[in-house]
Amino acid sequence: MSRDELSAFGRQLYRALEETRVGEAIRDAIRKARRSRGQVILQLRFDEQSVELASLPWELLHDKRRPLLAAGVVDLVRYIVYPEPVVSLEVTPLLRVLQVIASPADKPPIDVEKARASLDKVPNLVVERLSRATYDDLLKRLERKPRLHVFHFDGHSTLQDEQNVLCFEGEDGNSDPVDAEALHVALYNQVSLVVLNACLSSQMTGTSVFSSLAPALIEAGISNSHFGMDGPQSLD
């Protein structure tokens, strides 16, 4: 889409909010924030069935004067209503990161050295890597001590049967698709932070927001997640 088309779509989204009491509240909050030279924090809350609403690019909100997020007027937080509390996991330095770099033979190759370097240069991290980027090897590592703080995935994501899947490596070296449920099973209460450096990993699909990779991590007890779109790119 062109810049004009993105702006037009952002204005449509803003008009939809203006038709409710939300629009009035946003305008009032922006006026107050301008006087105090502050920023408005806009939290959009979605229930489990709000797949279409949650999948809209609310980051494009445009009030006819400027794009609110790009101009720094508004900061946006997406919140999924979920009945279970997030379990806090104890984190003590140094941070222990498991980096999984998956480059299946049937997908475009991943720049492994670049992916490794992105973490190797970060101070105060203990970085582990799987010898094979398979789902089974991930499960085996999560069963062992010491406990991990961060799961970092570099690789591909795609749509399969209208669901997001991560492309791990299979025993034959080709793609082994891992869906939201399998990721939930693996990571449930295991880590405090997840980074998915894979395209489509934040895309909403299916009839429930929890059928997508990003929200599935909320069900896995993870409140801090960062998702990439075609390269290093938060969904709170």
C-alpha positions in Angstrom: 0.0 0.0 0.0 1.1 3.6 -0.7 1.6 6.2 2.1 -1.7 7.9 1.0 -3.5 4.5 1.2 -2.1 3.8 4.7 -3.1 7.3 5.9 -6.6 6.8 4.5 -7.0 3.5 6.2 -5.7 5.0 9.5 -8.4 7.7 9.2 -11.1 5.1 8.7 -10.0 3.3 11.9 -10.0 6.6 13.8 -13.5 7.4 12.5 -14.7 4.0 13.7 -13.5 5.0 17.2 -15.1 8.5 16.9 -18.5 6.8 16.5 -18.1 5.5 20.0 -17.3 7.2 23.4 -13.7 6.0 22.8 -13.1 8.8 20.3 -14.2 11.5 22.7 -12.0 10.0 25.4 -8.9 9.9 23.0 -9.4 13.6 22.0 -9.7 14.6 25.7 -6.6 12.6 26.6 -4.6 14.1 23.7 -5.5 17.6 24.8 -4.4 16.9 28.4 -1.2 15.2 27.2 -0.3 18.2 25.0 -0.6 20.6 28.0 1.7 18.4 30.0 4.0 17.6 27.1 3.2 13.9 27.7 2.0 11.0 25.6 -1.3 9.1 25.5 -1.2 5.4 26.2 -4.0 3.8 24.4 -4.8 0.2 25.4 -7.0 -1.8 23.0 -8.6 -4.7 24.7 -9.8 -7.7 22.7 -11.7 -10.8 23.9 -11.0 -14.3 22.5 -13.4 -14.1 19.6 -12.3 -10.6 18.4 -10.0 -12.0 15.7 -11.0 -9.5 12.9 -10.8 -6.5 15.2 -7.5 -7.6 16.7 -6.0 -8.2 13.3 -6.6 -4.7 12.1 -3.5 -2.4 11.9 -4.5 0.0 14.7 -1.0 1.3 14.6 -2.1 3.4 11.5 -4.6 5.5 13.5 -4.8 9.0 11.9 -6.8 11.8 13.3 -6.9 13.8 10.0 -4.0 15.9 11.2 -1.2 13.3 11.6 -0.6 9.6 12.2 -0.9 9.4 15.9 1.7 6.7 16.6 4.2 7.8 14.1 4.0 11.4 15.4 4.6 10.2 19.0 1.2 11.5 20.1 -0.1 8.1 21.1 1.5 4.8 22.2 -0.6 1.7 21.6 -0.8 -1.4 23.7 -2.8 -4.4 22.6 -4.4 -6.3 25.5 -6.1 -9.7 25.2 -8.7 -10.3 28.0 -7.7 -13.6 29.6 -9.0 -15.1 32.8 -5.8 -16.6 34.1 -3.1 -14.4 35.7 0.3 -14.3 34.2 2.8 -16.2 36.3 5.9 -14.2 37.2 9.1 -16.1 36.8 12.2 -15.2 38.9 14.9 -13.7 36.8 18.4 -13.3 38.2 21.4 -12.1 36.2 22.9 -13.3 34.0 20.1 -13.7 31.5 20.1 -17.2 29.9 18.8 -17.2 26.3 18.1 -20.1 24.1 18.5 -19.1 20.5 16.9 -21.4 17.9 18.1 -20.7 14.4 16.0 -22.7 12.0 16.9 -22.8 8.3 15.1 -25.7 6.7 16.3 -26.9 3.3 13.0 -26.3 1.6 12.9 -22.6 2.7 15.1 -19.6 1.7 18.3 -19.8 3.8 18.7 -17.9 7.0 21.9 -15.9 7.5 23.0 -17.9 10.5 26.1 -15.9 11.2 24.2 -12.7 11.3 21.6 -14.2 13.6 24.3 -15.5 15.9 26.0 -12.1 15.9 22.8 -10.3 16.9 23.0 -11.9 20.3 26.7 -12.5 20.8 27.3 -8.8 20.9 24.7 -8.2 23.7 26.3 -7.9 27.2 25.2 -9.9 30.2 23.7 -12.7 28.2 24.4 -16.4 28.4 23.4 -17.7 25.0 22.7 -21.3 24.3 21.9 -22.8 20.9 20.4 -26.1 19.9 22.7 -28.3 17.8 19.6 -29.1 15.7 16.7 -26.7 15.4 14.0 -29.3 15.9 10.9 -29.2 18.1 11.9 -32.4 19.9 15.3 -30.9 20.7 13.6 -27.8 22.1 11.4 -30.0 24.4 14.5 -31.9 25.6 16.3 -28.7 26.5 13.3 -27.2 28.3 13.3 -30.3 30.5 16.9 -29.7 31.7 18.5 -27.3 34.1 19.4 -24.5 34.3 16.1 -22.8 33.6 16.0 -20.4 30.7 14.8 -16.8 30.8 14.4 -16.1 27.1 13.4 -18.1 24.0 14.7 -16.5 20.8 13.6 -17.9 17.4 15.2 -16.9 14.1 13.6 -18.4 11.1 10.5 -18.6 8.9 6.8 -18.5 9.8 4.0 -19.3 7.3 0.2 -20.1 7.2 -0.9 -23.7 7.2 -4.6 -24.6 7.2 -5.3 -20.9 8.2 -3.0 -21.1 11.2 0.3 -19.5 11.8 3.1 -22.0 12.2 6.9 -21.7 12.9 9.1 -23.6 10.6 11.4 -25.7 12.7 13.7 -28.2 11.1 12.5 -31.8 10.8 14.6 -35.0 10.9 14.9 -34.9 7.1 16.2 -31.3 7.2 13.0 -29.9 5.7 10.3 -27.8 7.4 8.5 -29.1 10.5 5.6 -26.8 11.1 4.9 -26.0 14.8 1.6 -24.4 15.5 0.3 -22.2 18.3 -0.9 -25.2 20.4 2.5 -27.0 20.2 4.3 -23.8 21.0 2.1 -23.3 24.0 2.8 -26.9 25.2 6.5 -26.4 24.9 6.8 -22.9 26.6 4.1 -23.1 29.2 5.6 -21.3 32.3 9.1 -22.0 31.0 10.4 -18.6 30.1 9.8 -14.9 30.8 10.4 -13.5 27.3 9.9 -14.7 23.8 11.4 -13.2 20.6 10.0 -14.5 17.3 12.1 -13.1 14.5 9.9 -14.6 11.8 7.4 -13.1 9.3 3.7 -13.6 10.0 4.4 -14.6 13.6 2.0 -11.9 14.9 -0.8 -12.4 12.3 -4.2 -13.2 13.7 -6.0 -16.2 12.2 -8.8 -18.6 12.9 -11.9 -18.1 15.1 -10.0 -17.4 18.3 -7.1 -15.0 18.9 -5.4 -17.7 20.8 -5.1 -19.8 17.7 -2.4 -17.5 16.5 1.2 -17.7 17.6 1.6 -14.4 19.3 -1.5 -14.6 21.6 -0.9 -18.3 22.3 2.1 -17.2 24.3 -0.3 -15.4 26.7 -1.9 -18.7 27.4 1.6 -20.1 27.9 2.1 -17.6 30.8 4.3 -15.2 28.9 3.5 -11.5 29.2 6.6 -10.2 27.4 6.9 -11.0 23.7 8.6 -9.4 20.7 7.7 -10.3 17.2 9.4 -9.7 13.9 8.0 -9.0 10.4 10.5 -10.1 7.7 13.5 -9.4 10.0 14.3 -8.0 13.5 11.2 -6.0 14.7 6.2 -5.8 20.6 3.2 -7.0 21.4 2.4 -6.5 25.0 
